């Protein structure tokens, strides 16, 4: 086997997963082809079968492979689905998938953190926030995204704003009102209204069982694709690995951009959260966007976006004069929640609960 595993670097299963995934993406293993057996990989690489199973489990979670009973693991990632006809079974409604409301962030932890910020920061909570957001929050978000979402960005790429709707408006101003924006159909009901209110042309692309319909995507004339790859609302559809790569191939044409709305992904029951379009992009053309509405509370109107490096300077020149719309106090509270580990402990607690309940 050509795979190189360093026992000094942990976790080992992630090393194997990444190398297998790269071989699948590059075409070393084609659609429908059987992957090496767990026993063979374990023997050749000096690993336990459990370690290899964990790596294969991640490939299955991501949509690169599937396990077939008593047969092994087979590749389900396609390399040239750009014009393929996609099956269209009825998506399961988001509300039915969820089954119940999202677990709330512990109020006791939130109130304790607020008191600590008031006591330790004192007059600093009255200071005006920098226009891009408080430096400390942007720094802890950079670290959080690197260790939890595989997004490696500079602090200057991160912009703080009062929720997704406000940030969408900034993106429209940045990319231009002369662009055609494509959205999923169905999608979040306010989304199309936001684009129409901004006076831009908005095109709807129908969702299939594994993401946006391939034919519709390739036939559209859009310059910008706004997508929610993980559990799109209200359909509950999650884009497969094949589909995510298809989005990237589409965006690589004619200087197109993707707006990736990544809400709710932290609560994935997978052992590894789904890879983001931002990390897949090689052309520096994906704007990543997330909020704390799902992870903490909808009452906390705080969102953030990660700009491609090439858009940082244009953003500063065109929109850098806009004041940050999130109070300094709330930003410091988020800093403490992330630094203390309380934020991630809550996420992990919810994920463990969902696994037990089979959600």
C-alpha positions in Angstrom: 0.0 0.0 0.0 1.2 3.5 -0.8 -0.4 5.0 2.3 1.9 6.5 4.8 0.8 6.6 8.4 2.7 8.4 11.1 2.1 7.0 14.6 3.5 10.2 15.9 0.6 12.2 14.4 -2.8 11.7 15.8 -5.5 10.7 15.1 -4.2 7.9 12.8 -7.7 7.1 11.4 -7.9 10.7 10.0 -4.6 10.3 8.2 -5.9 7.1 6.5 -9.3 8.7 5.8 -7.7 11.8 4.1 -5.4 9.6 1.9 -8.3 7.3 0.8 -10.5 10.3 0.1 -7.9 11.9 -2.0 -7.4 8.7 -4.1 -11.2 8.6 -4.6 -11.3 12.3 -5.7 -8.4 11.9 -8.0 -9.9 8.8 -9.7 -7.6 6.1 -8.3 -10.8 4.4 -7.2 -13.8 4.9 -9.6 -17.5 4.8 -8.9 -18.7 1.3 -8.0 -15.2 0.0 -7.4 -14.5 -1.9 -4.2 -12.0 -0.4 -1.8 -9.3 -2.5 -0.1 -10.6 -4.8 2.7 -10.3 -3.7 6.3 -8.1 -6.7 7.1 -5.7 -6.0 4.2 -5.3 -2.4 5.1 -4.8 -3.1 8.7 -2.1 -5.8 8.0 -0.3 -3.7 5.4 -0.2 -0.5 7.5 0.2 -2.1 10.9 -3.1 -0.7 12.2 -6.0 -2.2 14.1 -9.1 -3.2 12.1 -11.1 -0.8 14.4 -8.9 2.1 13.2 -9.5 1.2 9.5 -13.2 0.8 10.2 -13.3 4.3 11.7 -11.6 5.7 8.5 -14.1 3.9 6.3 -16.9 5.1 8.5 -15.9 8.7 7.8 -15.8 8.0 4.1 -19.4 6.7 4.3 -20.5 9.7 6.5 -19.1 12.1 3.9 -20.7 10.2 0.9 -17.6 8.9 -0.7 -18.3 5.3 0.0 -20.9 2.9 1.3 -20.7 -0.4 3.2 -22.4 -3.4 1.7 -23.2 -6.3 4.0 -20.6 -9.1 3.7 -19.2 -7.5 0.6 -17.0 -4.6 1.9 -16.9 -0.9 1.0 -17.6 0.5 -2.4 -17.1 4.0 -4.0 -20.2 6.0 -4.5 -18.5 9.2 -5.5 -18.8 10.2 -9.2 -16.3 12.3 -10.9 -18.3 13.6 -13.9 -21.8 14.1 -12.7 -22.0 17.6 -14.0 -24.7 16.8 -16.6 -26.1 13.6 -15.0 -29.8 13.3 -14.3 -30.3 13.1 -10.6 -33.0 11.0 -8.9 -35.7 13.0 -7.3 -37.4 11.1 -4.5 -39.4 13.4 -2.2 -37.1 15.0 0.4 -38.1 14.4 4.0 -39.4 17.7 5.5 -37.0 19.4 7.8 -39.4 19.5 10.7 -40.2 15.8 10.4 -36.5 15.0 10.3 -35.7 16.9 13.4 -38.6 15.5 15.3 -38.3 18.1 18.1 -36.9 21.5 18.8 -33.2 22.1 19.1 -31.8 21.6 22.6 -31.2 25.0 24.2 -27.9 26.3 25.4 -27.7 26.0 29.3 -28.9 29.4 30.7 -26.9 28.8 33.8 -23.6 28.7 31.7 -24.7 31.7 29.7 -25.5 33.8 32.7 -22.3 32.8 34.5 -20.3 33.9 31.5 -22.2 37.2 31.2 -21.4 37.9 34.9 -17.7 37.1 34.3 -17.5 39.4 31.3 -19.2 42.2 33.3 -16.8 41.8 36.2 -13.6 41.3 34.2 -14.1 43.5 31.2 -15.9 46.4 33.0 -15.6 49.6 31.0 -14.4 47.7 27.9 -18.0 46.5 27.2 -18.8 50.2 26.5 -16.1 50.6 23.9 -17.1 50.8 20.2 -16.4 47.6 18.4 -14.0 47.7 15.4 -16.0 47.7 12.1 -15.1 44.1 11.3 -15.9 42.9 14.8 -13.8 42.6 17.9 -10.3 41.2 17.2 -10.5 38.7 20.1 -13.8 37.2 18.8 -12.4 36.9 15.3 -9.2 35.3 16.6 -11.1 32.6 18.7 -13.4 32.0 15.7 -10.4 31.4 13.5 -9.0 28.8 15.9 -12.5 27.2 16.4 -13.0 26.9 12.6 -9.6 25.4 12.1 -10.0 22.6 14.7 -13.7 21.9 14.1 -14.4 22.7 10.4 -11.0 22.3 8.8 -11.2 26.0 7.7 -7.8 27.6 7.9 -8.3 31.4 7.4 -6.6 34.6 8.5 -8.3 36.8 11.1 -8.7 39.5 8.6 -11.0 37.2 6.5 -13.6 37.0 9.3 -16.3 39.6 9.5 -18.9 39.8 12.4 -22.4 40.9 11.8 -25.9 40.8 13.4 -27.2 37.6 11.9 -27.2 36.0 8.5 -29.7 38.4 6.9 -27.5 41.4 7.6 -24.4 39.5 6.2 -26.3 38.5 3.0 -26.9 42.2 2.4 -23.2 42.9 2.7 -22.3 40.1 0.3 -24.7 41.5 -2.3 -23.0 45.0 -2.0 -19.6 43.3 -2.2 -20.2 41.0 -5.2 -22.6 43.5 -7.0 -26.2 44.0 -7.8 -25.6 43.3 -11.5 -24.9 39.6 -10.7 -27.5 36.8 -11.0 -27.9 34.9 -7.8 -29.1 31.3 -7.7 -30.8 29.8 -4.7 -32.1 26.3 -3.8 -35.8 25.5 -4.3 -37.2 25.1 -1.8 -35.1 27.4 0.4 -35.4 29.6 3.5 -38.4 31.7 2.8 -36.8 35.0 3.6 -33.8 34.4 1.4 -35.4 35.1 -2.0 -37.1 38.2 -0.5 -33.7 39.5 0.7 -32.3 39.2 -2.8 -35.4 40.7 -4.5 -35.5 43.6 -2.0 -31.9 44.3 -2.9 -32.9 44.6 -6.5 -31.0 41.6 -7.9 -32.0 38.9 -10.3 -32.7 35.7 -8.4 -33.0 32.3 -10.0 -34.4 29.2 -8.3 -32.8 25.8 -8.7 -34.8 22.7 -7.8 -33.4 20.4 -5.1 -33.1 16.6 -5.7 -32.4 13.9 -3.1 -28.7 14.8 -2.8 -28.5 18.5 -3.6 -29.3 20.9 -6.5 -30.4 19.1 -9.6 -27.4 18.8 -11.9 -29.3 19.7 -15.1 -30.7 22.9 -13.5 -27.3 23.9 -12.1 -25.5 23.6 -15.4 -28.3 25.3 -17.4 -28.5 28.3 -15.1 -26.9 31.6 -16.0 -26.1 32.6 -12.4 -22.9 34.2 -11.3 -23.3 33.4 -7.6 -24.7 30.2 -6.1 -26.2 30.5 -2.6 -26.4 27.0 -1.1 -26.9 25.2 2.3 -25.0 21.9 1.7 -25.9 20.5 5.1 -29.6 20.0 5.9 -31.0 22.7 3.7 -34.2 24.3 5.2 -37.0 23.3 4.9 -36.3 20.2 2.8 -33.6 18.7 5.1 -31.6 17.7 2.1 -27.8 17.3 2.6 -25.6 17.6 -0.5 -23.6 14.4 -1.2 -19.8 14.4 -1.6 -20.3 14.1 -5.4 -22.7 17.0 -5.4 -20.4 19.2 -3.3 -17.6 18.7 -5.8 -20.0 19.4 -8.6 -20.8 22.8 -7.0 -17.1 23.5 -6.9 -16.6 22.6 -10.6 -19.5 24.8 -11.5 -18.0 27.7 -9.5 -14.6 27.4 -11.1 -16.1 28.5 -14.4 -16.3 32.2 -15.4 -15.2 33.6 -12.1 -18.3 32.5 -10.2 -18.8 32.6 -6.4 -20.5 30.3 -3.9 -22.2 31.6 -0.7 -22.1 28.6 1.7 -24.6 28.9 4.5 -23.4 26.3 7.1 -26.1 26.6 9.8 -26.8 23.5 11.9 -23.8 21.6 10.7 -22.2 21.5 14.2 -25.0 19.2 15.4 -24.3 16.5 12.8 -24.4 13.1 14.4 -21.5 12.0 12.1 -18.2 11.3 13.9 -16.8 14.1 11.7 -18.8 17.1 10.6 -19.3 17.2 6.8 -16.5 18.9 4.8 -17.3 22.4 3.8 -17.3 23.9 0.3 -14.8 26.5 1.6 -12.2 23.8 2.3 -12.8 22.1 -1.1 -12.4 25.3 -3.1 -9.1 25.7 -4.9 -10.0 29.0 -6.6 -10.6 31.0 -3.5 -14.2 31.7 -4.4 -16.4 30.5 -1.5 -17.8 32.8 1.1 -18.5 30.8 4.3 -21.3 31.9 6.6 -22.6 30.7 9.9 -24.4 32.1 13.0 -25.0 31.2 16.7 -28.8 31.0 16.3 -28.8 27.2 16.2 -25.9 26.5 18.6 -26.8 29.0 21.3 -30.1 30.9 20.7 -32.0 32.7 17.9 -32.2 35.6 20.3 -28.5 36.1 20.0 -28.3 37.9 16.7 -24.6 37.2 15.9 -23.3 35.8 12.7 -20.0 35.7 10.9 -18.6 35.1 7.4 -15.2 34.1 6.2 -14.3 35.9 3.0 -12.0 34.4 0.3 -8.6 36.1 0.6 -9.0 37.9 -2.7 -12.2 39.6 -1.4 -10.7 41.0 1.8 -9.2 44.1 0.2 -12.3 44.9 -1.9 -14.5 44.5 1.2 -12.3 46.9 3.2 -12.4 49.4 0.4 -16.1 49.2 -0.4 -17.7 48.3 2.9 -15.0 48.8 5.6 -16.7 52.0 6.8 -19.8 50.1 8.0 -19.9 49.9 11.8 -20.2 46.5 13.4 -23.8 45.8 14.3 -23.1 43.5 17.2 -22.7 45.0 20.7 -19.2 44.7 22.2 -20.6 43.0 25.3 -22.2 40.1 23.3 -18.9 39.6 21.3 -17.0 39.3 24.6 -19.5 36.8 25.9 -18.9 34.7 22.8 -15.2 35.0 23.3 -15.4 33.6 26.8 -17.8 30.8 25.8 -15.5 29.6 23.1 -12.2 30.0 25.1 -13.6 28.2 28.1 -14.7 25.3 26.1 -18.4 25.7 27.2 -19.5 26.3 23.6 -17.9 23.1 22.3 -19.0 21.0 25.3 -22.6 22.0 24.6 -22.2 21.0 20.9 -20.6 17.6 21.8 -23.3 17.0 24.4 -26.1 17.6 21.9 -24.4 15.4 19.3 -24.0 12.5 21.8 -27.7 12.8 22.7 -28.7 12.8 19.1 -26.7 9.7 18.4 -28.4 7.8 21.3 -31.8 8.9 20.1 -31.0 7.9 16.5 -31.6 11.3 15.0 
